[in-house]
């Protein structure tokens, strides 16, 4: 079966696979937190950056929606 995982800090992707009966997907969506907030100082030495984004499934098709950020890393209220 297809699946969606939310709040994955460093992954933002869709993968597909199939068997003889159907096509399936796995969607991992970004988190909705700013890595620069004080609560996340533990991540200052991480090699990967947190990804801000969300996902939608429209007519059984998964779609990734990156969140547009300003230079300070804050969401400006727009999705791509």
mmJSON file of the N, C-alpha and C atoms, coordinates in Angstrom:
{"data_MODEL":{"atom_site":{
"group_PDB":["ATOM","ATOM","ATOM","ATOM","ATOM","ATOM","ATOM","ATOM","ATOM","ATOM","ATOM","ATOM","ATOM","ATOM","ATOM","ATOM","ATOM","ATOM","ATOM","ATOM","ATOM","ATOM","ATOM","ATOM","ATOM","ATOM","ATOM","ATOM","ATOM","ATOM","ATOM","ATOM","ATOM","ATOM","ATOM","ATOM","ATOM","ATOM","ATOM","ATOM","ATOM","ATOM","ATOM","ATOM","ATOM","ATOM","ATOM","ATOM","ATOM","ATOM","ATOM","ATOM","ATOM","ATOM","ATOM","ATOM","ATOM","ATOM","ATOM","ATOM","ATOM","ATOM","ATOM","ATOM","ATOM","ATOM","ATOM","ATOM","ATOM","ATOM","ATOM","ATOM","ATOM","ATOM","ATOM","ATOM","ATOM","ATOM","ATOM","ATOM","ATOM","ATOM","ATOM","ATOM","ATOM","ATOM","ATOM","ATOM","ATOM","ATOM","ATOM","ATOM","ATOM","ATOM","ATOM","ATOM","ATOM","ATOM","ATOM","ATOM","ATOM","ATOM","ATOM","ATOM","ATOM","ATOM","ATOM","ATOM","ATOM","ATOM","ATOM","ATOM","ATOM","ATOM","ATOM","ATOM","ATOM","ATOM","ATOM","ATOM","ATOM","ATOM","ATOM","ATOM","ATOM","ATOM","ATOM","ATOM","ATOM","ATOM","ATOM","ATOM","ATOM","ATOM","ATOM","ATOM","ATOM","ATOM","ATOM","ATOM","ATOM","ATOM","ATOM","ATOM","ATOM","ATOM","ATOM","ATOM","ATOM","ATOM","ATOM","ATOM","ATOM","ATOM","ATOM","ATOM","ATOM","ATOM","ATOM","ATOM","ATOM","ATOM","ATOM","ATOM","ATOM","ATOM","ATOM","ATOM","ATOM","ATOM","ATOM","ATOM","ATOM","ATOM","ATOM","ATOM","ATOM","ATOM","ATOM","ATOM","ATOM","ATOM","ATOM","ATOM","ATOM","ATOM","ATOM","ATOM","ATOM","ATOM","ATOM","ATOM","ATOM","ATOM","ATOM","ATOM","ATOM","ATOM","ATOM","ATOM","ATOM","ATOM","ATOM","ATOM","ATOM","ATOM","ATOM","ATOM","ATOM","ATOM","ATOM","ATOM","ATOM","ATOM","ATOM","ATOM","ATOM","ATOM","ATOM","ATOM","ATOM","ATOM","ATOM","ATOM","ATOM","ATOM","ATOM","ATOM","ATOM","ATOM","ATOM","ATOM","ATOM","ATOM","ATOM","ATOM","ATOM","ATOM","ATOM","ATOM"],
"id":[1,2,3,4,5,6,7,8,9,10,11,12,13,14,15,16,17,18,19,20,21,22,23,24,25,26,27,28,29,30,31,32,33,34,35,36,37,38,39,40,41,42,43,44,45,46,47,48,49,50,51,52,53,54,55,56,57,58,59,60,61,62,63,64,65,66,67,68,69,70,71,72,73,74,75,76,77,78,79,80,81,82,83,84,85,86,87,88,89,90,91,92,93,94,95,96,97,98,99,100,101,102,103,104,105,106,107,108,109,110,111,112,113,114,115,116,117,118,119,120,121,122,123,124,125,126,127,128,129,130,131,132,133,134,135,136,137,138,139,140,141,142,143,144,145,146,147,148,149,150,151,152,153,154,155,156,157,158,159,160,161,162,163,164,165,166,167,168,169,170,171,172,173,174,175,176,177,178,179,180,181,182,183,184,185,186,187,188,189,190,191,192,193,194,195,196,197,198,199,200,201,202,203,204,205,206,207,208,209,210,211,212,213,214,215,216,217,218,219,220,221,222,223,224,225,226,227,228,229,230,231,232,233,234,235,236,237,238,239,240],
"type_symbol":["N","C","C","N","C","C","N","C","C","N","C","C","N","C","C","N","C","C","N","C","C","N","C","C","N","C","C","N","C","C","N","C","C","N","C","C","N","C","C","N","C","C","N","C","C","N","C","C","N","C","C","N","C","C","N","C","C","N","C","C","N","C","C","N","C","C","N","C","C","N","C","C","N","C","C","N","C","C","N","C","C","N","C","C","N","C","C","N","C","C","N","C","C","N","C","C","N","C","C","N","C","C","N","C","C","N","C","C","N","C","C","N","C","C","N","C","C","N","C","C","N","C","C","N","C","C","N","C","C","N","C","C","N","C","C","N","C","C","N","C","C","N","C","C","N","C","C","N","C","C","N","C","C","N","C","C","N","C","C","N","C","C","N","C","C","N","C","C","N","C","C","N","C","C","N","C","C","N","C","C","N","C","C","N","C","C","N","C","C","N","C","C","N","C","C","N","C","C","N","C","C","N","C","C","N","C","C","N","C","C","N","C","C","N","C","C","N","C","C","N","C","C","N","C","C","N","C","C","N","C","C","N","C","C","N","C","C","N","C","C"],
"label_atom_id":["N","CA","C","N","CA","C","N","CA","C","N","CA","C","N","CA","C","N","CA","C","N","CA","C","N","CA","C","N","CA","C","N","CA","C","N","CA","C","N","CA","C","N","CA","C","N","CA","C","N","CA","C","N","CA","C","N","CA","C","N","CA","C","N","CA","C","N","CA","C","N","CA","C","N","CA","C","N","CA","C","N","CA","C","N","CA","C","N","CA","C","N","CA","C","N","CA","C","N","CA","C","N","CA","C","N","CA","C","N","CA","C","N","CA","C","N","CA","C","N","CA","C","N","CA","C","N","CA","C","N","CA","C","N","CA","C","N","CA","C","N","CA","C","N","CA","C","N","CA","C","N","CA","C","N","CA","C","N","CA","C","N","CA","C","N","CA","C","N","CA","C","N","CA","C","N","CA","C","N","CA","C","N","CA","C","N","CA","C","N","CA","C","N","CA","C","N","CA","C","N","CA","C","N","CA","C","N","CA","C","N","CA","C","N","CA","C","N","CA","C","N","CA","C","N","CA","C","N","CA","C","N","CA","C","N","CA","C","N","CA","C","N","CA","C","N","CA","C","N","CA","C","N","CA","C","N","CA","C","N","CA","C","N","CA","C","N","CA","C","N","CA","C","N","CA","C","N","CA","C"],
"label_alt_id":[null,null,null,null,null,null,null,null,null,null,null,null,null,null,null,null,null,null,null,null,null,null,null,null,null,null,null,null,null,null,null,null,null,null,null,null,null,null,null,null,null,null,null,null,null,null,null,null,null,null,null,null,null,null,null,null,null,null,null,null,null,null,null,null,null,null,null,null,null,null,null,null,null,null,null,null,null,null,null,null,null,null,null,null,null,null,null,null,null,null,null,null,null,null,null,null,null,null,null,null,null,null,null,null,null,null,null,null,null,null,null,null,null,null,null,null,null,null,null,null,null,null,null,null,null,null,null,null,null,null,null,null,null,null,null,null,null,null,null,null,null,null,null,null,null,null,null,null,null,null,null,null,null,null,null,null,null,null,null,null,null,null,null,null,null,null,null,null,null,null,null,null,null,null,null,null,null,null,null,null,null,null,null,null,null,null,null,null,null,null,null,null,null,null,null,null,null,null,null,null,null,null,null,null,null,null,null,null,null,null,null,null,null,null,null,null,null,null,null,null,null,null,null,null,null,null,null,null,null,null,null,null,null,null,null,null,null,null,null,null],
"label_comp_id":["UNK","UNK","UNK","UNK","UNK","UNK","UNK","UNK","UNK","UNK","UNK","UNK","UNK","UNK","UNK","UNK","UNK","UNK","UNK","UNK","UNK","UNK","UNK","UNK","UNK","UNK","UNK","UNK","UNK","UNK","UNK","UNK","UNK","UNK","UNK","UNK","UNK","UNK","UNK","UNK","UNK","UNK","UNK","UNK","UNK","UNK","UNK","UNK","UNK","UNK","UNK","UNK","UNK","UNK","UNK","UNK","UNK","UNK","UNK","UNK","UNK","UNK","UNK","UNK","UNK","UNK","UNK","UNK","UNK","UNK","UNK","UNK","UNK","UNK","UNK","UNK","UNK","UNK","UNK","UNK","UNK","UNK","UNK","UNK","UNK","UNK","UNK","UNK","UNK","UNK","UNK","UNK","UNK","UNK","UNK","UNK","UNK","UNK","UNK","UNK","UNK","UNK","UNK","UNK","UNK","UNK","UNK","UNK","UNK","UNK","UNK","UNK","UNK","UNK","UNK","UNK","UNK","UNK","UNK","UNK","UNK","UNK","UNK","UNK","UNK","UNK","UNK","UNK","UNK","UNK","UNK","UNK","UNK","UNK","UNK","UNK","UNK","UNK","UNK","UNK","UNK","UNK","UNK","UNK","UNK","UNK","UNK","UNK","UNK","UNK","UNK","UNK","UNK","UNK","UNK","UNK","UNK","UNK","UNK","UNK","UNK","UNK","UNK","UNK","UNK","UNK","UNK","UNK","UNK","UNK","UNK","UNK","UNK","UNK","UNK","UNK","UNK","UNK","UNK","UNK","UNK","UNK","UNK","UNK","UNK","UNK","UNK","UNK","UNK","UNK","UNK","UNK","UNK","UNK","UNK","UNK","UNK","UNK","UNK","UNK","UNK","UNK","UNK","UNK","UNK","UNK","UNK","UNK","UNK","UNK","UNK","UNK","UNK","UNK","UNK","UNK","UNK","UNK","UNK","UNK","UNK","UNK","UNK","UNK","UNK","UNK","UNK","UNK","UNK","UNK","UNK","UNK","UNK","UNK","UNK","UNK","UNK","UNK","UNK","UNK"],
"label_asym_id":["A","A","A","A","A","A","A","A","A","A","A","A","A","A","A","A","A","A","A","A","A","A","A","A","A","A","A","A","A","A","A","A","A","A","A","A","A","A","A","A","A","A","A","A","A","A","A","A","A","A","A","A","A","A","A","A","A","A","A","A","A","A","A","A","A","A","A","A","A","A","A","A","A","A","A","A","A","A","A","A","A","A","A","A","A","A","A","A","A","A","A","A","A","A","A","A","A","A","A","A","A","A","A","A","A","A","A","A","A","A","A","A","A","A","A","A","A","A","A","A","A","A","A","A","A","A","A","A","A","A","A","A","A","A","A","A","A","A","A","A","A","A","A","A","A","A","A","A","A","A","A","A","A","A","A","A","A","A","A","A","A","A","A","A","A","A","A","A","A","A","A","A","A","A","A","A","A","A","A","A","A","A","A","A","A","A","A","A","A","A","A","A","A","A","A","A","A","A","A","A","A","A","A","A","A","A","A","A","A","A","A","A","A","A","A","A","A","A","A","A","A","A","A","A","A","A","A","A","A","A","A","A","A","A","A","A","A","A","A","A"],
"label_entity_id":["1","1","1","1","1","1","1","1","1","1","1","1","1","1","1","1","1","1","1","1","1","1","1","1","1","1","1","1","1","1","1","1","1","1","1","1","1","1","1","1","1","1","1","1","1","1","1","1","1","1","1","1","1","1","1","1","1","1","1","1","1","1","1","1","1","1","1","1","1","1","1","1","1","1","1","1","1","1","1","1","1","1","1","1","1","1","1","1","1","1","1","1","1","1","1","1","1","1","1","1","1","1","1","1","1","1","1","1","1","1","1","1","1","1","1","1","1","1","1","1","1","1","1","1","1","1","1","1","1","1","1","1","1","1","1","1","1","1","1","1","1","1","1","1","1","1","1","1","1","1","1","1","1","1","1","1","1","1","1","1","1","1","1","1","1","1","1","1","1","1","1","1","1","1","1","1","1","1","1","1","1","1","1","1","1","1","1","1","1","1","1","1","1","1","1","1","1","1","1","1","1","1","1","1","1","1","1","1","1","1","1","1","1","1","1","1","1","1","1","1","1","1","1","1","1","1","1","1","1","1","1","1","1","1","1","1","1","1","1","1"],
"label_seq_id":[1,1,1,2,2,2,3,3,3,4,4,4,5,5,5,6,6,6,7,7,7,8,8,8,9,9,9,10,10,10,11,11,11,12,12,12,13,13,13,14,14,14,15,15,15,16,16,16,17,17,17,18,18,18,19,19,19,20,20,20,21,21,21,22,22,22,23,23,23,24,24,24,25,25,25,26,26,26,27,27,27,28,28,28,29,29,29,30,30,30,31,31,31,32,32,32,33,33,33,34,34,34,35,35,35,36,36,36,37,37,37,38,38,38,39,39,39,40,40,40,41,41,41,42,42,42,43,43,43,44,44,44,45,45,45,46,46,46,47,47,47,48,48,48,49,49,49,50,50,50,51,51,51,52,52,52,53,53,53,54,54,54,55,55,55,56,56,56,57,57,57,58,58,58,59,59,59,60,60,60,61,61,61,62,62,62,63,63,63,64,64,64,65,65,65,66,66,66,67,67,67,68,68,68,69,69,69,70,70,70,71,71,71,72,72,72,73,73,73,74,74,74,75,75,75,76,76,76,77,77,77,78,78,78,79,79,79,80,80,80],
"pdbx_PDB_ins_code":[null,null,null,null,null,null,null,null,null,null,null,null,null,null,null,null,null,null,null,null,null,null,null,null,null,null,null,null,null,null,null,null,null,null,null,null,null,null,null,null,null,null,null,null,null,null,null,null,null,null,null,null,null,null,null,null,null,null,null,null,null,null,null,null,null,null,null,null,null,null,null,null,null,null,null,null,null,null,null,null,null,null,null,null,null,null,null,null,null,null,null,null,null,null,null,null,null,null,null,null,null,null,null,null,null,null,null,null,null,null,null,null,null,null,null,null,null,null,null,null,null,null,null,null,null,null,null,null,null,null,null,null,null,null,null,null,null,null,null,null,null,null,null,null,null,null,null,null,null,null,null,null,null,null,null,null,null,null,null,null,null,null,null,null,null,null,null,null,null,null,null,null,null,null,null,null,null,null,null,null,null,null,null,null,null,null,null,null,null,null,null,null,null,null,null,null,null,null,null,null,null,null,null,null,null,null,null,null,null,null,null,null,null,null,null,null,null,null,null,null,null,null,null,null,null,null,null,null,null,null,null,null,null,null,null,null,null,null,null,null],
"Cartn_x":[0.828,0.0,0.871,0.356,1.062,1.064,2.021,2.089,2.669,2.389,2.89,3.493,4.674,5.319,5.489,5.006,5.112,6.205,6.618,7.597,8.947,9.377,10.707,11.646,12.566,13.379,14.179,14.791,15.742,15.381,14.174,13.747,12.467,12.372,11.222,11.131,10.458,10.515,9.328,9.197,8.205,8.939,8.693,9.244,8.096,8.274,7.254,7.817,6.948,7.271,5.98,6.128,4.949,5.089,3.946,3.895,2.945,2.674,1.8,0.386,-0.019,-1.392,-1.565,-0.549,-0.764,0.551,0.431,1.526,1.346,2.428,2.37,3.35,3.142,4.081,4.333,5.468,5.798,6.184,5.531,5.821,6.327,7.452,7.994,7.965,7.302,7.184,8.055,8.473,9.343,8.64,9.397,8.851,8.407,7.702,7.2,7.864,9.153,9.888,11.116,11.54,12.747,13.928,14.923,16.093,16.869,16.677,17.403,16.754,15.543,14.904,15.722,15.68,16.477,16.198,14.974,14.615,15.36,15.895,16.555,18.055,18.644,20.093,20.875,20.256,20.934,21.32,20.654,20.896,21.915,22.556,23.445,24.633,25.018,26.143,25.699,24.408,23.922,24.453,24.749,25.194,24.031,22.832,21.661,20.856,20.166,19.315,17.869,17.08,15.657,14.973,13.972,13.23,11.819,11.404,10.046,9.172,8.171,7.28,6.144,5.148,4.008,3.65,2.746,2.345,0.837,0.387,-1.039,-1.204,-2.336,-2.7,-3.954,-3.818,-4.919,-5.249,-6.48,-6.909,-5.945,-5.576,-4.69,-3.254,-2.887,-1.527,-0.849,0.303,0.996,1.712,1.715,2.387,3.122,4.34,5.119,4.936,4.774,4.554,5.624,6.758,7.77,7.221,7.647,7.244,8.3,7.866,8.786,9.248,10.57,11.162,11.88,11.979,12.775,14.226,15.072,16.503,16.778,15.852,16.007,15.469,14.955,14.425,13.006,12.276,10.883,9.942,8.848,7.862,7.172,7.015,6.372,4.891,4.358,2.938,2.619,3.628,3.414,3.941,3.272,3.719,4.09,5.022,5.413,4.546],
"Cartn_y":[-1.173,0.0,1.234,2.333,3.606,4.154,5.044,5.617,7.017,7.786,9.145,9.267,9.851,10.118,11.62,12.179,13.61,13.95,15.197,15.756,15.057,14.716,14.149,15.336,15.555,16.765,16.982,15.939,16.152,15.451,14.935,14.288,14.956,15.095,15.719,15.101,13.943,13.209,12.279,11.799,10.787,9.687,8.45,7.295,6.403,5.762,4.854,3.441,2.464,1.071,0.398,-0.779,-1.467,-2.97,-3.621,-5.075,-5.367,-6.613,-6.891,-6.32,-5.984,-5.512,-4.003,-3.258,-1.827,-1.05,0.27,1.206,1.84,1.961,2.498,3.65,4.468,5.548,5.64,6.241,6.622,8.092,8.914,10.344,10.731,11.414,11.947,13.461,14.096,15.556,16.181,17.411,18.124,18.481,19.09,19.518,20.978,21.44,22.815,23.619,23.379,24.079,24.749,25.842,26.52,25.969,25.516,24.928,25.954,27.238,28.287,28.681,28.18,28.486,27.919,28.578,28.172,26.728,26.281,24.923,23.856,24.238,23.272,23.515,24.149,24.382,23.081,22.001,20.699,20.325,20.92,20.544,21.443,22.351,23.31,22.642,21.463,20.768,19.654,19.564,18.549,18.86,17.828,18.017,18.373,17.956,18.221,19.375,20.072,21.186,20.703,21.214,20.886,21.446,20.733,21.147,21.524,22.722,23.163,22.952,22.105,21.822,20.919,20.817,19.956,19.185,18.262,17.439,17.345,17.044,16.858,15.631,14.996,13.917,14.378,14.593,15.109,14.061,13.569,12.526,11.34,10.914,9.76,9.983,11.222,11.548,12.4,11.943,12.728,13.932,15.044,16.264,16.89,17.319,18.018,19.516,20.236,21.679,22.358,22.77,23.473,24.803,25.172,26.445,27.492,28.642,29.707,30.445,30.535,31.158,32.446,33.372,34.573,34.31,35.319,35.139,34.708,35.01,34.603,33.198,32.541,31.197,31.144,32.257,32.298,32.175,31.448,31.237,32.538,32.84,34.086,33.893,32.707,32.453,31.916,31.498,30.971,29.555,28.751,27.403,27.409,26.557,26.454,25.408],
"Cartn_z":[0.0,0.0,0.0,-0.47,-0.452,0.966,1.231,2.58,2.529,3.602,3.755,5.143,5.205,6.489,6.613,7.694,7.925,8.921,8.892,9.819,9.746,8.554,8.376,8.173,9.089,9.084,7.814,7.278,6.186,4.876,4.765,3.515,3.021,1.714,1.079,-0.311,-0.406,-1.66,-1.834,-3.07,-3.424,-4.17,-3.775,-4.474,-4.925,-6.065,-6.604,-6.722,-6.597,-6.89,-7.333,-7.918,-8.458,-8.294,-8.3,-8.409,-9.571,-9.881,-11.028,-10.892,-9.671,-9.454,-9.425,-9.0,-8.802,-8.722,-8.84,-8.648,-7.273,-6.514,-5.153,-5.01,-3.966,-3.688,-2.182,-1.873,-0.498,-0.564,0.242,0.247,1.633,1.658,2.902,2.784,3.731,3.677,4.756,4.493,5.424,6.725,7.581,8.87,8.773,9.747,9.746,10.859,11.049,12.097,11.502,12.141,11.716,12.502,11.8,12.427,13.25,12.955,13.675,15.004,15.288,16.571,17.723,18.856,20.005,20.427,20.28,20.691,19.878,18.729,17.858,17.751,18.748,18.722,18.709,19.166,19.116,17.69,16.697,15.3,14.603,15.334,14.666,13.978,14.405,13.771,12.823,12.551,11.608,10.204,9.443,8.069,7.154,7.526,6.694,7.274,6.412,6.8,6.852,7.803,7.864,6.618,6.133,4.946,5.371,5.005,5.32,4.091,4.255,3.154,3.596,2.763,3.059,1.796,1.936,0.812,0.697,-0.49,-0.753,-1.637,-1.507,-2.421,-3.143,-4.437,-5.25,-6.305,-6.307,-7.248,-7.221,-6.017,-5.778,-6.238,-6.519,-6.946,-5.878,-5.357,-4.338,-4.948,-4.209,-4.659,-3.476,-3.731,-2.716,-2.904,-1.8,-1.831,-0.968,-1.57,-0.785,-0.275,0.905,1.498,1.137,0.626,0.223,1.475,1.638,2.816,2.427,3.39,3.153,3.529,3.488,3.767,5.203,6.114,7.514,7.772,6.734,6.865,7.381,7.303,7.767,6.574,6.793,5.727,5.414,4.117,3.706,3.348,3.621,3.387,1.996,1.253,-0.097,-0.207,-1.041,-1.392,-2.861,-3.237,-4.66,-5.312],
"occupancy":[1.0,1.0,1.0,1.0,1.0,1.0,1.0,1.0,1.0,1.0,1.0,1.0,1.0,1.0,1.0,1.0,1.0,1.0,1.0,1.0,1.0,1.0,1.0,1.0,1.0,1.0,1.0,1.0,1.0,1.0,1.0,1.0,1.0,1.0,1.0,1.0,1.0,1.0,1.0,1.0,1.0,1.0,1.0,1.0,1.0,1.0,1.0,1.0,1.0,1.0,1.0,1.0,1.0,1.0,1.0,1.0,1.0,1.0,1.0,1.0,1.0,1.0,1.0,1.0,1.0,1.0,1.0,1.0,1.0,1.0,1.0,1.0,1.0,1.0,1.0,1.0,1.0,1.0,1.0,1.0,1.0,1.0,1.0,1.0,1.0,1.0,1.0,1.0,1.0,1.0,1.0,1.0,1.0,1.0,1.0,1.0,1.0,1.0,1.0,1.0,1.0,1.0,1.0,1.0,1.0,1.0,1.0,1.0,1.0,1.0,1.0,1.0,1.0,1.0,1.0,1.0,1.0,1.0,1.0,1.0,1.0,1.0,1.0,1.0,1.0,1.0,1.0,1.0,1.0,1.0,1.0,1.0,1.0,1.0,1.0,1.0,1.0,1.0,1.0,1.0,1.0,1.0,1.0,1.0,1.0,1.0,1.0,1.0,1.0,1.0,1.0,1.0,1.0,1.0,1.0,1.0,1.0,1.0,1.0,1.0,1.0,1.0,1.0,1.0,1.0,1.0,1.0,1.0,1.0,1.0,1.0,1.0,1.0,1.0,1.0,1.0,1.0,1.0,1.0,1.0,1.0,1.0,1.0,1.0,1.0,1.0,1.0,1.0,1.0,1.0,1.0,1.0,1.0,1.0,1.0,1.0,1.0,1.0,1.0,1.0,1.0,1.0,1.0,1.0,1.0,1.0,1.0,1.0,1.0,1.0,1.0,1.0,1.0,1.0,1.0,1.0,1.0,1.0,1.0,1.0,1.0,1.0,1.0,1.0,1.0,1.0,1.0,1.0,1.0,1.0,1.0,1.0,1.0,1.0,1.0,1.0,1.0,1.0,1.0,1.0],
"B_iso_or_equiv":[0.0,0.0,0.0,0.0,0.0,0.0,0.0,0.0,0.0,0.0,0.0,0.0,0.0,0.0,0.0,0.0,0.0,0.0,0.0,0.0,0.0,0.0,0.0,0.0,0.0,0.0,0.0,0.0,0.0,0.0,0.0,0.0,0.0,0.0,0.0,0.0,0.0,0.0,0.0,0.0,0.0,0.0,0.0,0.0,0.0,0.0,0.0,0.0,0.0,0.0,0.0,0.0,0.0,0.0,0.0,0.0,0.0,0.0,0.0,0.0,0.0,0.0,0.0,0.0,0.0,0.0,0.0,0.0,0.0,0.0,0.0,0.0,0.0,0.0,0.0,0.0,0.0,0.0,0.0,0.0,0.0,0.0,0.0,0.0,0.0,0.0,0.0,0.0,0.0,0.0,0.0,0.0,0.0,0.0,0.0,0.0,0.0,0.0,0.0,0.0,0.0,0.0,0.0,0.0,0.0,0.0,0.0,0.0,0.0,0.0,0.0,0.0,0.0,0.0,0.0,0.0,0.0,0.0,0.0,0.0,0.0,0.0,0.0,0.0,0.0,0.0,0.0,0.0,0.0,0.0,0.0,0.0,0.0,0.0,0.0,0.0,0.0,0.0,0.0,0.0,0.0,0.0,0.0,0.0,0.0,0.0,0.0,0.0,0.0,0.0,0.0,0.0,0.0,0.0,0.0,0.0,0.0,0.0,0.0,0.0,0.0,0.0,0.0,0.0,0.0,0.0,0.0,0.0,0.0,0.0,0.0,0.0,0.0,0.0,0.0,0.0,0.0,0.0,0.0,0.0,0.0,0.0,0.0,0.0,0.0,0.0,0.0,0.0,0.0,0.0,0.0,0.0,0.0,0.0,0.0,0.0,0.0,0.0,0.0,0.0,0.0,0.0,0.0,0.0,0.0,0.0,0.0,0.0,0.0,0.0,0.0,0.0,0.0,0.0,0.0,0.0,0.0,0.0,0.0,0.0,0.0,0.0,0.0,0.0,0.0,0.0,0.0,0.0,0.0,0.0,0.0,0.0,0.0,0.0,0.0,0.0,0.0,0.0,0.0,0.0],
"pdbx_formal_charge":[null,null,null,null,null,null,null,null,null,null,null,null,null,null,null,null,null,null,null,null,null,null,null,null,null,null,null,null,null,null,null,null,null,null,null,null,null,null,null,null,null,null,null,null,null,null,null,null,null,null,null,null,null,null,null,null,null,null,null,null,null,null,null,null,null,null,null,null,null,null,null,null,null,null,null,null,null,null,null,null,null,null,null,null,null,null,null,null,null,null,null,null,null,null,null,null,null,null,null,null,null,null,null,null,null,null,null,null,null,null,null,null,null,null,null,null,null,null,null,null,null,null,null,null,null,null,null,null,null,null,null,null,null,null,null,null,null,null,null,null,null,null,null,null,null,null,null,null,null,null,null,null,null,null,null,null,null,null,null,null,null,null,null,null,null,null,null,null,null,null,null,null,null,null,null,null,null,null,null,null,null,null,null,null,null,null,null,null,null,null,null,null,null,null,null,null,null,null,null,null,null,null,null,null,null,null,null,null,null,null,null,null,null,null,null,null,null,null,null,null,null,null,null,null,null,null,null,null,null,null,null,null,null,null,null,null,null,null,null,null],
"auth_seq_id":[1,1,1,2,2,2,3,3,3,4,4,4,5,5,5,6,6,6,7,7,7,8,8,8,9,9,9,10,10,10,11,11,11,12,12,12,13,13,13,14,14,14,15,15,15,16,16,16,17,17,17,18,18,18,19,19,19,20,20,20,21,21,21,22,22,22,23,23,23,24,24,24,25,25,25,26,26,26,27,27,27,28,28,28,29,29,29,30,30,30,31,31,31,32,32,32,33,33,33,34,34,34,35,35,35,36,36,36,37,37,37,38,38,38,39,39,39,40,40,40,41,41,41,42,42,42,43,43,43,44,44,44,45,45,45,46,46,46,47,47,47,48,48,48,49,49,49,50,50,50,51,51,51,52,52,52,53,53,53,54,54,54,55,55,55,56,56,56,57,57,57,58,58,58,59,59,59,60,60,60,61,61,61,62,62,62,63,63,63,64,64,64,65,65,65,66,66,66,67,67,67,68,68,68,69,69,69,70,70,70,71,71,71,72,72,72,73,73,73,74,74,74,75,75,75,76,76,76,77,77,77,78,78,78,79,79,79,80,80,80],
"auth_comp_id":["UNK","UNK","UNK","UNK","UNK","UNK","UNK","UNK","UNK","UNK","UNK","UNK","UNK","UNK","UNK","UNK","UNK","UNK","UNK","UNK","UNK","UNK","UNK","UNK","UNK","UNK","UNK","UNK","UNK","UNK","UNK","UNK","UNK","UNK","UNK","UNK","UNK","UNK","UNK","UNK","UNK","UNK","UNK","UNK","UNK","UNK","UNK","UNK","UNK","UNK","UNK","UNK","UNK","UNK","UNK","UNK","UNK","UNK","UNK","UNK","UNK","UNK","UNK","UNK","UNK","UNK","UNK","UNK","UNK","UNK","UNK","UNK","UNK","UNK","UNK","UNK","UNK","UNK","UNK","UNK","UNK","UNK","UNK","UNK","UNK","UNK","UNK","UNK","UNK","UNK","UNK","UNK","UNK","UNK","UNK","UNK","UNK","UNK","UNK","UNK","UNK","UNK","UNK","UNK","UNK","UNK","UNK","UNK","UNK","UNK","UNK","UNK","UNK","UNK","UNK","UNK","UNK","UNK","UNK","UNK","UNK","UNK","UNK","UNK","UNK","UNK","UNK","UNK","UNK","UNK","UNK","UNK","UNK","UNK","UNK","UNK","UNK","UNK","UNK","UNK","UNK","UNK","UNK","UNK","UNK","UNK","UNK","UNK","UNK","UNK","UNK","UNK","UNK","UNK","UNK","UNK","UNK","UNK","UNK","UNK","UNK","UNK","UNK","UNK","UNK","UNK","UNK","UNK","UNK","UNK","UNK","UNK","UNK","UNK","UNK","UNK","UNK","UNK","UNK","UNK","UNK","UNK","UNK","UNK","UNK","UNK","UNK","UNK","UNK","UNK","UNK","UNK","UNK","UNK","UNK","UNK","UNK","UNK","UNK","UNK","UNK","UNK","UNK","UNK","UNK","UNK","UNK","UNK","UNK","UNK","UNK","UNK","UNK","UNK","UNK","UNK","UNK","UNK","UNK","UNK","UNK","UNK","UNK","UNK","UNK","UNK","UNK","UNK","UNK","UNK","UNK","UNK","UNK","UNK","UNK","UNK","UNK","UNK","UNK","UNK"],
"auth_asym_id":["A","A","A","A","A","A","A","A","A","A","A","A","A","A","A","A","A","A","A","A","A","A","A","A","A","A","A","A","A","A","A","A","A","A","A","A","A","A","A","A","A","A","A","A","A","A","A","A","A","A","A","A","A","A","A","A","A","A","A","A","A","A","A","A","A","A","A","A","A","A","A","A","A","A","A","A","A","A","A","A","A","A","A","A","A","A","A","A","A","A","A","A","A","A","A","A","A","A","A","A","A","A","A","A","A","A","A","A","A","A","A","A","A","A","A","A","A","A","A","A","A","A","A","A","A","A","A","A","A","A","A","A","A","A","A","A","A","A","A","A","A","A","A","A","A","A","A","A","A","A","A","A","A","A","A","A","A","A","A","A","A","A","A","A","A","A","A","A","A","A","A","A","A","A","A","A","A","A","A","A","A","A","A","A","A","A","A","A","A","A","A","A","A","A","A","A","A","A","A","A","A","A","A","A","A","A","A","A","A","A","A","A","A","A","A","A","A","A","A","A","A","A","A","A","A","A","A","A","A","A","A","A","A","A","A","A","A","A","A","A"],
"auth_atom_id":["N","CA","C","N","CA","C","N","CA","C","N","CA","C","N","CA","C","N","CA","C","N","CA","C","N","CA","C","N","CA","C","N","CA","C","N","CA","C","N","CA","C","N","CA","C","N","CA","C","N","CA","C","N","CA","C","N","CA","C","N","CA","C","N","CA","C","N","CA","C","N","CA","C","N","CA","C","N","CA","C","N","CA","C","N","CA","C","N","CA","C","N","CA","C","N","CA","C","N","CA","C","N","CA","C","N","CA","C","N","CA","C","N","CA","C","N","CA","C","N","CA","C","N","CA","C","N","CA","C","N","CA","C","N","CA","C","N","CA","C","N","CA","C","N","CA","C","N","CA","C","N","CA","C","N","CA","C","N","CA","C","N","CA","C","N","CA","C","N","CA","C","N","CA","C","N","CA","C","N","CA","C","N","CA","C","N","CA","C","N","CA","C","N","CA","C","N","CA","C","N","CA","C","N","CA","C","N","CA","C","N","CA","C","N","CA","C","N","CA","C","N","CA","C","N","CA","C","N","CA","C","N","CA","C","N","CA","C","N","CA","C","N","CA","C","N","CA","C","N","CA","C","N","CA","C","N","CA","C","N","CA","C","N","CA","C","N","CA","C","N","CA","C","N","CA","C","N","CA","C"],
"pdbx_PDB_model_num":[1,1,1,1,1,1,1,1,1,1,1,1,1,1,1,1,1,1,1,1,1,1,1,1,1,1,1,1,1,1,1,1,1,1,1,1,1,1,1,1,1,1,1,1,1,1,1,1,1,1,1,1,1,1,1,1,1,1,1,1,1,1,1,1,1,1,1,1,1,1,1,1,1,1,1,1,1,1,1,1,1,1,1,1,1,1,1,1,1,1,1,1,1,1,1,1,1,1,1,1,1,1,1,1,1,1,1,1,1,1,1,1,1,1,1,1,1,1,1,1,1,1,1,1,1,1,1,1,1,1,1,1,1,1,1,1,1,1,1,1,1,1,1,1,1,1,1,1,1,1,1,1,1,1,1,1,1,1,1,1,1,1,1,1,1,1,1,1,1,1,1,1,1,1,1,1,1,1,1,1,1,1,1,1,1,1,1,1,1,1,1,1,1,1,1,1,1,1,1,1,1,1,1,1,1,1,1,1,1,1,1,1,1,1,1,1,1,1,1,1,1,1,1,1,1,1,1,1,1,1,1,1,1,1,1,1,1,1,1,1]
}}}
